[in-house]
Amino acid sequence: MPTWSYDDALAYLDAHVDYEALASGRFEAPNLERMQQLCALSGAPQHAQPALHLTGTNGKGSTARMATALLGAHGLKVGTYTSPDLGRVNERLSLDGVPIDDEAFADAIAAVAGLEAGSGIRPTRFEILTLAALRWFAEEAVDVAVVEVGMGGRWDATNVVDATVAVVTNVGLDHTGVLGATRLRIAGEKSGIVKPASTLVLGETDPELAAVFDATGPAATWRRGADFDCSANVVAVGGRMLDLRTPGASYEQVFLPLHGEHQGDNAAAALAAVEAFFGRPVDDDVLREGLAGVAVPGRFEVVGRQPLVVLDGAHNPDGCRAAARTLDDFSFAGGPVLVVGMNRGRSATEMLAALGVERARLVVACSVDWPRALPAEEVAVAARRLGAEAEAVPDVPEALRRALGVATSDDAVLVTGSLYVVGAARPLLVS
């Protein structure tokens, strides 16, 4: 095929069905057949390197970044695949934490397009990106791939990998229209990433749900609480101070430059995954070096002071509760000013209640140019029903300006409800 530009690659992606953007539901019978066929035509890139495969309702992206940092601190060449992106699609594919550049991205997508042209197999947008990532990792001869599930696990395009270590951060109610209406059903979908040779790092502690994962028959299981844990987790300047425990070692007073108690749990899962991968404890100095440089854009990311301005891509009730708890770790006057936009398929009332909007000084409801976006007025109405003062300002930049105009230097402004809203706001706040 002729050389493609970056714009050519984006146009090709846009010409394929994007289930991430569709309003709700899965619009075909779930299967991995296309991915398996395309991987076979590509020389099985999913097996070119061992993989850490991560799923979970919340925290899998942060855990993937921490695992990447820890593996990199050991001198390994690490390919990481995550979703969604905040600003540019390149963010989903990275090598040693650095996103793929435009030229390499265009080449990777063009190669998949060539397979489609030759085989007649038409993949979805997410399948294209997943295959491009796996092929790129194989070409770059990475030592290990860290692969985050897009949704669920069993039928996710990433599930062509055979995980050396399978990580499940937790199981909550999200994407219920696709994965099932109960946590038990959702656990069954997520358990699909566990393979017979996998070591399962299980962060979910509900015994009923743990039994679902046990039934998959992993080679070994490491359980939160019994085998690994974050035993101390306190606020520190610029992040958290943690005590971490794994089957082989304990680590005290480890600094993590991320905000929120939940990130301590994610750090424990990432550390357990890396130790399971190596089959031995991590050196104390390497652990501290690896975690000290971790950054997770859009996950309780502090981007301003006076007023305090925070970006958090909480996109389900559990995430909203975590964001509200984390905000309480900071000192600010009165109630926060909330800039909130969310996607269809979410209960605006449940999400806003989880954020504690009754305490907010003002809720500025917004929306993004995205097929699944919930209209701003619907979010505002739900906030008012919960007793909050709310305004609908559909445009994200305008909503942000309104919030910053209302806030004093002693206030807090939290932008949340959807990673797409955070992605639209972040370029306006981060140079």
N, C-alpha and C positions, 0 to 999 in steps of 0.2 A: 504494500500500500504506500501511497505517497506520504511524505512527512506531514504530520498534523500539527496545527497550532493549538494552543491552550483553548482558544475559542471554539475550534473544531471539536475538541474533546467535550466541552460543556454542551455544545449543540447536540452531539450524539447522545449524551446522557439525558438531555431534556426530551429527546424523541422517544424515550422508553418509559414504560409505565413505572410510576413512582408510588409504591404503596405507603411510603412514609407520608406522602402529601394527601392521600385520599381521605375522605371525611371519616370513614369508619369501616371496620369489617375487613375480612379477607375475601377477595373477589375471585378466587379460584381454589380448587382443592390443593391443600398444602402438600408439597413434595420437594425433594432435593434432586430430582432427575436432571433438570437442566444444568445445575451446578456440577453434578457428578460427570455428566457427559462433557461439559466444557473443561473440567479439570483433567479428564482423561485425554482430551485433545491437546492439552497444554503440557502433558508430561507429568501429571500428578504433582503440581507445585505445593499442594497442601501437605504433602509428606516429605518435602525437601528439608525440613527442620522440625525439631520438637516444638510443641506449642503449649502455652498456658491459655486455656479457654475460660472466659469469665461470663457469668450471667448473674442476674439478681434484679429485683425491682428498683432498688436504689444503691448507689455507691460503686457500681461496677466500673464506671469510667475513672473515678478517683483511684480505685484499687488497681486498675490497669496501669495508670501513670506511676503509682508507687512501685508496683512490681517491675515496670520498665526501668525505673531509676535504680532499684536494687540490683537487678541483673546487670545493668550497665556499669554499676560501681564495681562489679567483679571483672570488668574488662570484656564482657560479652558484647557482640554486635546484635542489637535488638530491633526487630521490626514490630511495630505496634499498629493495630487497626482498631479504630474506635468510631463511634457515631452517637449523635449527629455532629455536625460541625457548627461552630459559632459564626464564622465569617466566610471562610472559603472551604470548598470541598477538599482541597489538598490536606487540610488538617487531619483528615481521617486516616491517612497513610503517613507513617513517620518512621524514620530510621534514627535510632539513638535519640529519640525525642525531638528530632527536627523534621518538620513536614516535608513531604516530597516537593521538589521544585516544579515549576510550571512545565518545563520541557520534558522532564522525566514523567510527569503525570500524563501529558499528552501522548507520549510514546506508549505508556502502559494502557491507556484507554484505547488507543489505535490498535494495539495488538489484540485486544478483546473484540474490537469491531471486525478485525480480519477473521477471527474465529467464527463470528456470527455470519459473515458473508460466505465463508467456505462451508459451513455446516448447516445453515438454515435454522439454527437454534436461536430464538430471540429471548435474551435474558431480560430481567427487570433491571431498573437502575441500581438497586442495592446489590443484585447479583453481579453486575458489571464491576462495581467498585470493589466488591469482595474478591472477585477473581483477579482484578488488576493488582490488588494488594498482595495476594498470595503469589502471583507471578513475579512481582517486583521483589518480594522478599527472597524468592528462590534465585532470581538473577543476581541479587546483591549478596547472596550466600550468607544470610544472617545466621547467627548461632541459635537463636530462639525467636519464635513469634509469640507476641502477646495479643490475643484476639478477643475483642469484646463482642458479645452477641448483640444483634440489632434489636430483636424482640423474641422473648420466649427462650427457645433453644432447640427443641426437637426438629422443627422445620425451618429454622433460620438458615440463611445461606451460608453462614460461617460454620455450620455443623458438618461440613465435609472434612474438617480437621479431626484428627484423633488425638485428643488432649493427653499429654503426659500428666498435666495437672489440670483438673477441672475445679473451678472456683464458683461457689454459689454464695453471694453476699447475704441475701435475705429473700423472703418471698412476701410480697404485699399485693394489694388489689390495684392493678393497673392493666390497661389494654384488655379489659374484661370482655369486650365485644369480639376479640380475636382469640384470647388465651383461655377464656372461661370465667365464670362468675364467682368462683370460690378460690380461696388460697390453695385448697387441695388440688383443684384442676390446674391451676397455674404452676404449682410445684411439679405436677406431672409433665408439663411442657418443658419446664426448665431442666428437669432431670435428664432430658434427652441428650445433653452434652456429655454425660458421664459414660465413658467407654470401659470395657473390661480391663484394660491396662492402665486406666487412670488412677491417680491418687486424688481423691475428692477432698477438697478443703471446704467444709460446710459451715457457713456462717449462720444459717437459719437454725434456731434452737427449739422451735416448736416440735415436741416429740412426734405428733401425728404427721407433720410434714417431713421430718427427718426420716421416717419410715419409708416414705416415697423414694427418697434418694438411696436409702439402704438397699431397696429392692432392685436397683440397677446393677448391683454386683460389682462395685469398683474394686480395684486391686487393694486399696487401703483407704481408710477414711480418717481425716483429722477433723475433730469437732470443736466448734467454739465452746469455751467453758471447760471442757474436759481436756483437750489437747493443746489449744492455743487460746490466747485471750489478751485483751488490754486491761490489765489489773489496776492501773492508776491512770487517770486522765484529767488533767487540770489545765485551766487557762494559763497561758504564758504570754509574754510580750511578743506579738507577731505570730501566735499560733497556739500549740498545745504542748505540754510536757507529759510524756507517756512512760509507763512501765509495761513492757511487752513480754509475753511468755509463749514459748513453743515447746514441742515435745523434747527438744534437746538443749534448750538454753533459756535464760532469763536476761532481760536487758532493762536497766533502770535509767530514768531521767533522760529519755530520748526526745530530742526536740523535733517537732513536726511543724513546718511553717504553713499550716492550714488551720482554718477556723472551724469550730464545731466539734462537739463531743463525738458525733458519729464518725468523724475522720479517724479517731483513735481505733474504732472497730475496723475501719477499712485498712488502716495500717497493719493491724494484727493479721488480717486475712492476707494481705500482700506479702508480709514477712513469712507467714506459714506457707504460702504458695511457692515462694522462692526456696525456702528450706526443703520443701517436699521435692522440688525440681532437682536440687543439688544432692539431696539425700544426706544432708549434714547441716549443722547450725551455721549461721552467717557470722563472720567475724564482727566483733562489736564495733570496731572502727569503721568497717565497710558499711555496716548498717547506718551509723550516724551520718557518714558522708553521703550515702545514697538518699536518705530521707531529707537531709538538710536542704537539698536543692529542688525539692518537688514543688511544682506550681500547677494548679488546676484552674485555668481561666473559666469564669462564669459559675464557679461553685463557691459560694460565699466569698467572692473576690472583693476585697476592699479597694476601691478605685478613687476615693476622695475622702478628705477630712475637712471638718468645719464648713459645711455639714459632713457628717459621716455618710458616704455613699457606697452601697454594697450591691453587687450583682450576684444573684443566685438563681440558677435555672431549675428551681423546684417545680416539678411538673405533675405531682400527684400529692394526695393528702399527707402521706408519710414524709415526703420531702418538704412540704410546707411546714409541718410541725417541727422538723429539724431546723429549718430556717428561722422560725420564730424563737426557738430555744437558743439558737446561736446568737441572734440579735440581742437577747437578754444578757449576753456576756459583755456587752459594750455599754458604756455610760453615755447617755444623751438625754436631752430635756423632753419631757412630755411623751406623747405617743409618736410613733414613726409615721412618716409620709410614705405610702405604698404606691408604687407604680406597678400595676398588675395587668397582665394579659395572659390568656390561656387558650388551649385548643379545645375543639369540640370533642365530645366523648368524655369530658371531665364534668363533674358536678361543680359548678361555680360556687354554690353554697357550701359544699363540703370543703373545697379548697380554701375558700376565704375564712371559714370557721377555723380551719387548721392554722391559718396565719394569725388568728386572733385579731381580726379586723375591728372588733369593737373597741380595741385600744388605740387604733390608728387615729392620728390627727386628721388625715385625709387619705382617701383612696382615689388615685387617678387611674381609671380603667382605660386600657388602650388595646390595640390590635395590630397585627402585622399583615402584610400582603402575602397570605399563605392560605391555601385552600381549606385547611383544617382550623383556621383561627376562629375563635368565638367572638362575635361582635362586641365592641367595647360597652355598648349600652346594656347588654345582658349581664356583663360582669358588674357594672355599676348598680343595676337594679338589685342583684343578689347581695351586694355589699350594703345597700340601704336597708334591705330586709333584715339584715343582721345588726342594724343599729349604727352603721358607720356613715359618716359624711362621705359622699362619693360623687365624682364627676366623670363623665365619659369624654375622653380626648383621644379619638381613634389613632391619630398619627403618633408613633413612638417618640420621635424627636420633640414634637409639641408637648406630649405628655411629660417627658423628662424636663423640659423647660418649665412647665407649670409646677411640677413638684419642687424643683430647685428654687423657683421663685417664691414658693410658699415657705420653704424650710429656712430656719435661721441657722446661724453657725453652730448652735448647740444641738441641732436636731439630727435625726437619722433618716435617710432616704433608702428604701429597699426596692430594687427592681427585680421582679420575680414572676412566677406563674408559668413560664415557658422558656425553654432555651432559645426559641426563635425570637422572643421579645428581648431577652438578654443579648442575643447576637446583634439585634438591630440597635440596641442602646450602647453596646460596648465601644464601637468606634468613635462615638461622640464623647466618651469619657476617658479613653485610654489612647495616648498618643503613640 
